[in-house]
Amino acid sequence: MNIFSVMKKANDVGKYFLAVILVMNLLPVVFAATGGAGITSALSALCVLSLQILGTGIILMIILAGAIYAIGQIMGAETRARASVWATAMLTGAVIAAIIYILVPWIIGMILGGGTGGTGCDFSVA
């Protein structure tokens, strides 16, 4: 029995398990915010919550990427190279978060079938 392969498999599964636990912890907050008014208002609240978190994360990642890059430029060659890689990874994460930020209202609107998406998180059926 190779302990390293067992730990690698546990780590691979653990990442997804941690994401599921995080989502399961957010769902009661979303349902409590709607007062139990239904799935449409719960998904609308989830949309608003995700857009707030993603918006803040995008801004923080861009600012931190710039700071890491700037600080890395005054250091030695090895630190400069690592700082450039870290800053690039943070900017890539910010771009992916921006794409998710754009797609969340559209996807939830398509799930509910009440909207064309992309216009915000108000999915009330008139």
C-alpha positions as CSV (number, residue, x, y, z in Angstrom):
1,M,0.0,0.0,0.0
2,N,1.5,3.3,-1.1
3,I,0.6,6.0,1.4
4,F,1.4,8.8,-1.1
5,S,-1.1,7.6,-3.7
6,V,-3.7,7.1,-1.0
7,M,-3.2,10.7,0.3
8,K,-3.2,12.1,-3.3
9,K,-6.6,10.4,-4.0
10,A,-8.0,11.7,-0.7
11,N,-6.7,15.2,-1.5
12,D,-8.4,15.0,-5.0
13,V,-11.7,14.0,-3.5
14,G,-11.3,16.4,-0.5
15,K,-11.2,19.5,-2.8
16,Y,-14.7,18.7,-4.2
17,F,-16.0,17.7,-0.8
18,L,-14.9,21.1,0.6
19,A,-16.7,22.9,-2.2
20,V,-19.9,20.9,-1.5
21,I,-19.7,21.7,2.2
22,L,-19.2,25.4,1.4
23,V,-22.3,25.5,-0.9
24,M,-24.4,23.5,1.6
25,N,-23.5,26.1,4.3
26,L,-24.5,29.0,2.0
27,L,-27.9,27.5,1.1
28,P,-29.6,28.0,4.5
29,V,-28.4,31.7,4.5
30,V,-30.0,32.2,1.1
31,F,-33.3,30.5,2.1
32,A,-33.4,32.4,5.3
33,A,-32.9,35.7,3.5
34,T,-36.0,35.0,1.3
35,G,-38.2,34.2,4.3
36,G,-39.2,30.9,2.7
37,A,-41.0,32.7,-0.2
38,G,-40.1,30.1,-2.8
39,I,-37.4,28.8,-5.1
40,T,-37.5,31.8,-7.4
41,S,-36.7,34.3,-4.6
42,A,-34.1,31.9,-3.2
43,L,-32.3,31.7,-6.5
44,S,-32.6,35.4,-6.9
45,A,-31.0,35.9,-3.4
46,L,-28.3,33.4,-4.3
47,C,-27.6,35.3,-7.5
48,V,-27.3,38.6,-5.6
49,L,-25.0,37.0,-3.0
50,S,-22.7,35.4,-5.6
51,L,-22.5,38.7,-7.6
52,Q,-21.5,40.6,-4.4
53,I,-18.8,38.1,-3.5
54,L,-17.5,37.8,-7.0
55,G,-17.4,41.6,-7.5
56,T,-15.4,42.1,-4.3
57,G,-13.1,39.2,-5.1
58,I,-12.4,40.5,-8.6
59,I,-11.4,43.9,-7.3
60,L,-9.2,42.5,-4.5
61,M,-7.5,40.1,-6.9
62,I,-6.6,42.8,-9.3
63,I,-5.3,45.1,-6.6
64,L,-3.3,42.3,-4.9
65,A,-1.9,41.2,-8.3
66,G,-0.6,44.7,-9.0
67,A,0.9,45.0,-5.5
68,I,2.6,41.6,-5.7
69,Y,4.0,42.4,-9.2
70,A,5.2,45.8,-8.0
71,I,6.8,44.5,-4.9
72,G,8.4,41.7,-6.8
73,Q,10.1,44.0,-9.2
74,I,12.3,45.6,-6.4
75,M,13.5,42.1,-5.2
76,G,16.0,39.7,-6.7
77,A,15.7,37.8,-9.9
78,E,14.1,34.7,-8.4
79,T,11.6,36.6,-6.4
80,R,10.8,38.8,-9.4
81,A,10.0,35.7,-11.5
82,R,7.8,34.2,-8.7
83,A,6.0,37.5,-8.2
84,S,5.3,37.7,-12.0
85,V,3.9,34.1,-12.0
86,W,1.7,34.9,-8.9
87,A,0.5,38.1,-10.3
88,T,-0.4,36.4,-13.6
89,A,-2.2,33.7,-11.8
90,M,-4.2,36.2,-9.8
91,L,-5.2,38.2,-12.9
92,T,-6.2,34.9,-14.6
93,G,-8.4,34.2,-11.6
94,A,-9.9,37.6,-11.8
95,V,-10.7,37.1,-15.5
96,I,-12.4,33.8,-14.7
97,A,-14.3,35.3,-11.8
98,A,-15.5,38.1,-14.2
99,I,-16.7,35.5,-16.7
100,I,-18.6,33.8,-13.9
101,Y,-19.9,37.2,-12.8
102,I,-21.4,37.7,-16.2
103,L,-22.8,34.2,-16.6
104,V,-24.5,33.7,-13.2
105,P,-27.6,35.8,-13.9
106,W,-28.0,34.2,-17.3
107,I,-27.6,30.7,-16.0
108,I,-30.0,31.2,-13.2
109,G,-32.5,32.9,-15.5
110,M,-32.4,29.9,-17.9
111,I,-32.9,27.5,-15.0
112,L,-36.0,29.4,-13.9
113,G,-37.2,29.8,-17.4
114,G,-38.4,33.3,-16.6
115,G,-35.8,35.5,-18.1
116,T,-33.4,35.9,-21.0
117,G,-30.6,36.5,-18.5
118,G,-27.9,39.0,-18.2
119,T,-30.2,41.8,-17.0
120,G,-29.7,41.3,-13.3
121,C,-30.9,39.0,-10.5
122,D,-34.6,40.0,-10.5
123,F,-36.4,36.8,-11.7
124,S,-39.9,37.6,-10.6
125,V,-42.5,36.4,-12.9
126,A,-44.9,39.2,-13.9
